Amino acid sequence: MEQFRHIDYASSLETFRKAEGLGRRLKLGEFRTSKWLQKENIKLDDIKNISRDFPDLRICIIGEGESEGFYIYSQKKETCLKFEASILNLK
């Protein structure tokens, strides 16, 4: 499975809010989101393993800009993780 790195929870919520306001936040089920997930080689089946540790797991996808990325977070645990592609998968 790809790795995730911890990022500051409070600042991640602010990042998500700004991305939403700028129209950069992608929503699951949209065609452009599917294309972005394929481009980044993110498989949602892999997220199931992490979800065991976070009963209220939420996903945020920012499709462009300096904060572009795939994030998962838990409000209950006040934890946020950002997807980091491994060096082996970089082209």
Sequence and secondary structure as in RCSB ss.txt:
>XXXX:A:sequence
MEQFRHIDYASSLETFRKAEGLGRRLKLGEFRTSKWLQKENIKLDDIKNISRDFPDLRICIIGEGESEGFYIYSQ
KKETCLKFEASILNLK
>XXXX:A:secstr
  EEEEE HHHHHHHHHHHHHHT EE TTSHHHHHHHHHTT  HHHHHHHHTT TT EEEEE SSTT EEEEEET
TTTEEEEEE  GGG  
